[in-house]
Amino acid sequence: MKLALLSDVHANLLALQACLAHARATGATRFALLGDHVGYGAEPDAVVDVVMALAAEGATLLRGNHDEAALTRPARRDTGEAISAAWTHDKLSEAQRGFLAQLPLEATEDGTLFVHASADAPERWHYVDREPLAARCLQAADQRHGARRVFCGHVHHQRLFYQGRGGSLMAFEPTGGTPMPLAAHRCWLATVGSVGQPRDGDPRAMYALLDAEQERLSFHRVAYDHIGAAAAIRRAGLPEHFAERLEAGR
């Protein structure tokens, strides 16, 4: 069984479609979407429709901070994020907002924890972007769920943290498409990157693929029409820097 791990779609339908097609072509039969399905991008309603269809097929789905922000209209619209949340709220139907509202912040399966941000107080949206924070996340996952393997989104970068000799945590920058064995005697934490808004200078979409039988994880980059996705943001009248992010991958 191969499980595709996707996060931070951010209402980017073209990127989501490209990643789903790539994952299926690579053998994925199951999907986990780790939150922030909406926010920033121009097609939140279409993305939520796809996400709802995946849920009906048994996908694991989580709620992220941008999903939560879109559930109610913000009182103030003095930041790009607030403008996006208000616009997204109005774009979504009541049924779509209800769907996002009922999604959990975390899910567990066979010793694995899926969470949008950190297992250490997931409702506070902590970033897991360096070793001490990854260690805190793994400790919370073990204490609260008995999980020794964690998959996160939220940080928009692909990285693998693992427990080295002596118990210290180490970070590994993965090579795209190269399967890496996840030894059972170690603890692992992977941030799977962003489908819809990469921020590492590469505009290609990101996702990861877990081969559960071989216990191997691979990180992937997928080219898609990021210029078209940026144009859709401009047509929607959303802040210009949202479009520029997609064009530059930052």
Order of alpha helices (4+ residues) and beta strands (2+ residues): beta-alpha-beta-alpha-beta-alpha-alpha-alpha-beta-beta-alpha-beta-beta-beta-beta-beta-beta-beta-alpha-alpha
